[in-house]
Amino acid sequence: MRTNHKIKRRTKVVQVFPSQKSLMRLVGSVLAEQDEIWAGERYFSEKVIAELFEKRRPSLPPTP
């Protein structure tokens, strides 16, 4: 679920915030939750990462 959608959904429940700080706490908690989700995800498999590192290494000339 998109982060903006999560924030909108939660702010609709509250509707009126008593202060700007309370709004910032709510948005901060949504962003912290999303950060935890992103930190736990793996975007590349270990095989793909290894292949990328192999391509990145310069090939050395053969030693005599």
C-alpha positions as CSV (number, residue, x, y, z in Angstrom):
1,M,0.0,0.0,0.0
2,R,1.3,3.4,-0.9
3,T,2.6,5.6,2.0
4,N,0.4,8.6,1.0
5,H,-2.7,6.3,1.0
6,K,-1.9,5.1,4.5
7,I,-1.5,8.6,5.8
8,K,-4.8,9.7,4.2
9,R,-6.6,6.7,5.6
10,R,-5.4,7.4,9.1
11,T,-6.0,11.1,9.0
12,K,-9.6,10.5,7.8
13,V,-10.3,8.6,11.0
14,V,-9.1,11.5,13.2
15,Q,-10.4,14.2,10.9
16,V,-9.5,17.1,13.2
17,F,-6.1,17.3,15.0
18,P,-5.7,19.2,18.2
19,S,-2.3,20.5,17.2
20,Q,0.3,20.3,14.4
21,K,2.5,18.2,16.7
22,S,-0.2,15.5,16.9
23,L,-0.4,15.4,13.1
24,M,3.4,15.1,12.9
25,R,3.4,12.2,15.3
26,L,0.8,10.4,13.3
27,V,2.7,10.9,10.0
28,G,6.0,10.1,11.7
29,S,4.6,6.8,13.0
30,V,3.3,5.8,9.5
31,L,6.7,6.7,8.0
32,A,8.6,4.7,10.7
33,E,6.3,1.7,10.0
34,Q,7.0,2.0,6.3
35,D,10.7,2.2,6.9
36,E,10.7,-1.0,8.9
37,I,8.8,-2.7,6.0
38,W,11.3,-1.5,3.4
39,A,14.3,-2.5,5.6
40,G,13.1,-6.0,5.7
41,E,12.6,-6.4,2.0
42,R,15.2,-7.7,-0.4
43,Y,15.1,-6.1,-3.8
44,F,17.8,-8.3,-5.4
45,S,18.5,-11.9,-4.9
46,E,21.9,-12.9,-3.6
47,K,22.6,-14.4,-7.1
48,V,21.9,-11.2,-8.9
49,I,24.0,-9.2,-6.4
50,A,26.9,-11.6,-6.9
51,E,26.6,-11.3,-10.7
52,L,26.6,-7.5,-10.5
53,F,29.8,-7.5,-8.4
54,E,31.5,-9.9,-10.8
55,K,30.7,-7.6,-13.7
56,R,32.0,-4.6,-11.8
57,R,35.4,-6.1,-11.1
58,P,38.0,-5.2,-13.7
59,S,39.5,-8.2,-15.4
60,L,43.2,-8.5,-14.6
61,P,45.7,-9.5,-17.3
62,P,47.1,-13.0,-16.9
63,T,50.3,-13.2,-14.8
64,P,53.4,-14.6,-16.6
